[in-house]
Amino acid sequence: MANSTTQNKQDVLLEHIRILGVEMAVIFLLYGLYAAFSFIAIYCLLLRGIRESRPRVTLFIITLFEFLITTSYLVLNFVFFLIIIPKSTESVVDAGPEFLARIDSLASKYRIATEFMLRFIFVFSDGIVIWRTWSLFPYKTSVKVLLSLCLLASSIYTEKVLQDGFSAVDDPRQNMMVIIPLLITNLVATLLVCHTACKDVSTPSLGIYSDAMPLIAALYPALIIMFTTLEDYRYGSQEEVILSRSIKFTPGSPRGQLSHMSETDRQEISVFISSVTTHERDTSAQSISFSEQIRECIQKINSKTSIIKDDGNG
């Protein structure tokens, strides 16, 4: 009977650890996507230059600050899960009361810090959404008042939860009181942006952009494949590019002498260039370097052009 009870407790512990593992996997997956887009946004801002534009400096600071806050939330959440796992062994491992009390205190502190970061990210993100919507309606006071009230409500309820402390974290009603204002704020801002977009839906540019969005999204993998293929082709054809740029006429010779060469001479030069290129690709260890072969090829071309020049003068 005792063995069966212990086995059941171990199964409960393993199930709890499995759930925590799935939660962390989802969090790290979303964080990876967020980090990728954040780095792309920062790179685009740096590429366009941030010293000459104050709005770009502001966007750069906001993006970097939000990335740091989100990273802090991820670290705190991960540490909290690491603390929860030893606390979950209470039903299996016979630990002392002091150990369990210390684990409870530490878990409570990390939980409060995690919830603070979570609420701060919500309010900060809402502020960015409202700021973007605000810029779309610069002359409408009613829209500005509505957005200000939404942001004020979100801030008030978030501050109330933080003042209530850890007890508010586990209260579903308190959590709903925070989520609902944030949801309403995002919904109002999104509807206003959609209203601005739909108002000009008849314009050709917006209609074309809306229809082309799925194709733009599908174009990204094709671009990656194309750039990869071009990169391989560039390295594969590097020798031909060097050879084509190295062929020059002798100084003082009239332009277009190569065009007066006979068909046999031109074919002979082409065969020689092809043989040099093939020989360089197939044999990596050879006594004559590739540059020496190029010089030899150029000397032969120069000798051919000199013969043609002498024949023309004669």
N, C-alpha and C positions, 0 to 999 in steps of 0.2 A: 504493500500500500504506500509506504514511504517512497519507494523508488518510482512509483507511478506519479506521485505528487511532484517529485523533483523533476521528472521528465516533462510534465506539463508546464512547470515554471520555466524550464529551459526552452521549451518550444515558444512560450510567450516572449521570452527575451530575444530569441532569434528572429521572431516576427517583428518585434520592435526595432531591432537593428536593421532588418531588411527595409522597413518603411523609411527609416532615417537615411539609408543608403540611396533609395530611390529619390527622396527629396533633395539630397545633395547633388545627385546626378542631374536632376532637372535644373537646379539652381546654377550649377557650373555650365550647363549647356546654354542657358539663357545669358549667362554672364559672358561666355565666349562670343556669342553673337553681338552682344552689346559692345564688348571691347573692340571687336573688329570694326563695327560701324563708327565707334568713337575715334579710333585711330584714322579711319578714312576721312572723317570730318576734320580732324586736326591737321591731317596732311593737306587737305584741300585748302584750308585756311592759310597754312604756311606757304603753300604753293602760290596763292594769289597775293600774299604779302599782308602782314598785319601791322606793320609800322606806319603805313600811310593811311590807314583807315581805323578810326576809333570803334565803329560798330564791329569790325572784324576782331579787334582786340577784345572787346566785350564778349563776343561769341566764343573766342578762344578760351578766355578765362572761365566762362560758364561751363563749357564742355569739359575742360580739365578739372574744374572743381567738382562737377557732378560725377566724373569718372573716379576721382579719389573717394568721394562719399560712397559710391556704389561698391568700390573695392573694399572699403572699410566694413560695409555691411556684410559682404561676402565672408570676410575673415572672421568677423564676430559671430556670424551664423555658423560657420564651420567649427569654431572653438566651442560654441554652445552645444553643438551636437556631440563633440568629443567629450564634453562634460556630462551630457545626458546619458551616454552609454554606461559609464561607471555607476551612475545613479540608478540605472535600470537593473543592475545586478543585485539590487537590494534583496530581491526575492530568491536569488540563487546563492549568492555569496554571503556568508555570515560575517558582515562587517560591523564594526563598532558604531555606537551612536554618534561619537564625535566625528568620525569620517563622513557619515551620512549628513550630519548637520553642516559640515564644512562644504560638502558638495552642493547641498541645497542653497546655501548662502551664495556660493560662487555662481551657480546656475541662475539665481535670481538677478544678480548684477549683470551678467552677460545678456540675460533676456531683456532687461530694461534697456540696456545699451542698443541691442538689436532692434527693439521696437522703436526707439528714438530715431535711429538711422532710417528705419523703414518709413516712419511718418514724415521725416524731413525730406526724404526722396520724393514722396508723394506731393508734398506742398511745393517743393522746388520745381518739380516737373509741371505741376499745374501753373506755377508762375511763368514758366517758359511758354506754355501753350497760350496762356492769356496774353502774354506780351506779343506773341505772333498774331493773335486775333486782334489785339488792340491796334496794331499797325495797319491792319486791313480796313479799319473803320476810324480814320483819324478825325472825322468831322461829325460823328454821331455820338452825342452825349448819352443817349439812352443805352447804347451798347456798352459804353465805358462804365456807366453806373451798374449795369447788370453784371459785367465781368468783375467789377470791384466787389460787389456784394457776394458773388460766388467765392472769390478768393478769400474774402474776410470770413465767411462762414467756415470754409475749410481750415483756415488758420485757428479760429476760435475752438473748434471741436478737437483739432489736433493738440492744441495747448491744454485743453481740459483733460484729455487722456494722459498727457505727460504729467500733469499735476496730480492726477489720481494715483499714479505710480503703478506698481506691479499688479495691483488688484484689478485695474482696468484692462490689463492685457488679456486676462483669461475670461473676461465678461463678454459674452457674445453681443449683448445689447450695446455696450460701449464700442465694440469694434464696428458694429453696424452704423452707429452714430458718426463714426469717422469715415467709413467707406462711402456712405450715401452722399455727403457733401462733396467729396472728391469726385465721385462718379457724376454727380450733377454738373460740377464745374467742367469736367472734360466733355460731357455731353453738350453743354451749352456752347462751349468754344468750338467743338467740332461742327455743330449745326450752323453756327455763324460762318465758319469757313466754307462749308458746303453751300450755304446760301450765296456767298460771294462768287463761288465757282459756277453754280447753276445759273446765276443771273446773266452771265455772259456766255452761256452754253451755245448760243447761236453763232458766235464768232468762229471763223474757220480755224484759227490757230488752236483754240481750246478743244474743238471737236476732233481735230487731227491728233492732238496730243492725247486725248482720252482714248481714242481708238488705237493709238500706237503704243500705249503703255504695256499691254501684254507682250507685244513683240520686242519692246525694249528690254523687258525682263528676261525674255528668252534669248536675247542677243548676247548676254553676258557670257554664258558658257561657250558660245561660238567664237567670241572674241578671244577668250583664253586659248582655245584650241588653235585659232589662227595665228596668234602671236607666238605660241610654242612652235608651230610648224615653220613659221618664218625665221625663228631663231635658229632652228636646226638647219634650215636651208642656207642661212647666212654663213654659218660655220662651214657647211659643206662646200659652198661655192667661193670661199675666201681666196683660194689659190687662183681661180679664173679671174677674179676681180683684180688681184695684184698683177697678173700677167697682162690683162687688157690695159691697165693703167701704165705699165712699164714700156709698152711699145711706142717708141717715138722715132721721128725722122732725124737724120743727121743734120748738124748745123750747116746752114748755107744752102741746103738742097731745096729746090722749089717744091711748093706744096703740091700734093697730089701725086708724088712719084710712085707711091705704092699702088695707085690705080693703074699705072702703066706697066706693072709687072705682068708677066705672062701667067696664064692659068696654072701652068705646071709649077711655077715658083711659089705662087700663093698656096697651092695645095700642099707643097712640100713644107712650107712654114707652118701651116695649120696642123699637119701631121706631127711635126716636131713639137709644137706647143702641147698638143694632146698627149704625146708620149711623156713629156716632162711632167705634166700634171698627174698622169696615171702612175708614173714611177714614184712621185713624191707621196702619193696617198698609200700605195701598196707597201713600200719599204720604208720603215721608220729609222732603221740603222743603216746609214750609208755614209761613205767618206765625203762625198761632194754635197755641200749644203744646197738648200733650195735657192738661196740668193745667187750662188754661183751659176746654177743652171739658168736662172733668169738672165744673168749677164751674158752667158753663152748664147742664149736665144736671141738677145738683142744684138750681139755682135754678128750673128749670122744674118739677121735682118738687115743690119747696116751694110754688110758686105754685098748682099743682094741689091740693095738700093744703089750702092756705089757702082756696081757693074752696070745697072740700068742707066745711071747718070753718064758713065763713060760711053755707053752705046749711043745715048742720045746726043752727046757732044760730037762723037765720031760721025 
